[in-house]
Amino acid sequence: MSDSLPTDHGPSVAPTFIQRYRRALIFVALIIMIWGVADRVLTRDKLAVTTASDAIATVVTTKPTPGPATEALVLPGSVQALVEAPIYARTSGYLKSWKTDIGAAVKKGQLLAEIDSPEVDQQLRQAKADLATATALYQIAKTTDARWQGLLVSESVSPQDAEQKASDAAAKKAALQSAEANVARLRELESFKRVVAPFDGTVTVRNTDVGALINAGQSAGNALFNIADMRRLRIYVAVPESYATAAKPGVKAELFFTEHQGRAFPATITATSQSLDLSSRTLKVELQIDNEKHELLAGAFAEVHFKLAPTVNTLRIPVNSLLFRATGMQVACVGVDHLVKLQKIVPGRDFGTEIEVLSGISASDSIIINPPDSVMDGVEVRVAAPSVPKKPASKEHP
């Protein structure tokens, strides 16, 4: 065995180990390089997805709300007496005396004042004298006509002469009737020296005094008295055109007055003008209210509260959901596919925080609140979940 050759593994083992080590390093390097490339690709894709996700705007939506079943409408009203009339003189002269002052309650036919009219008195005396003359002339003409008609029967006079006497009697009769009518007219003027109340009411104005010159007829500032029946009052209100069709006779209202704080007086619409005022485009509405206790004053200002049924079913949306475009007013709606669709609307009344929409949207539409000015049709958005208000924590009592 001593003759056998010795075994030497050094030269053959070292190269093999080094090669394997190098291969391992190369393999690790390849793995690191592949992992790095893969990580960068994954990061890039993730960044792209994140960027695309962040590019989708998150919006808050709301649903249109229907209008109320009744709408409260507050308007100013002017209170007037049910019957009110200025009292003018029908004969000229001087005021002899007045019997009632402002605030006095008067009855129909009650004497308010007396006028001294000497000219009318003289005219009446002259008319009576003319009437007496006409009566005498008619009596003689009538007797003469009767005699001539008798002579005509015996043919003692000609028919022409008889006809002349008959015609003269007819003329005298007409003159008598004219004189009677003139006396009746002047007697009527004489009766106008007594100024009386035309209806039950209250004297609200007295514009004359003893010795004042009185001119017959109606002219500005020439009224002697003003009388108003305030047992029932009229209230006139100018209703805007948008509510005109709902303001109908029979609709109830409540009146509020400054001098009666916190108290409501019920009233009812009794009539409307049935046409709009061309200058203000409003409907004149008349309400009436009982005032037997005289709690309210004619000429007062009233705050009239109506509760009117809407004429059409409308929707309301927040004013911060509107878009003002060249094509008109629009809103941005979000469909089930989360895509934006711009809808043109027809606006109605503006209530400050809300606006009425007459057409263009439905109650099921989801409308974006505070939409950006750059929003366009077909843009994808993300709808934020509705916030749930937190309930306050209940305090535990010891």
Summary of the structure (lengths in Angstrom):
residues: 398
radius of gyration: 51.9
end to end distance: 103.7
largest distance: 220.0
contacts: 1050
relative contact order: 0.16
helix: 31%
strand: 37%
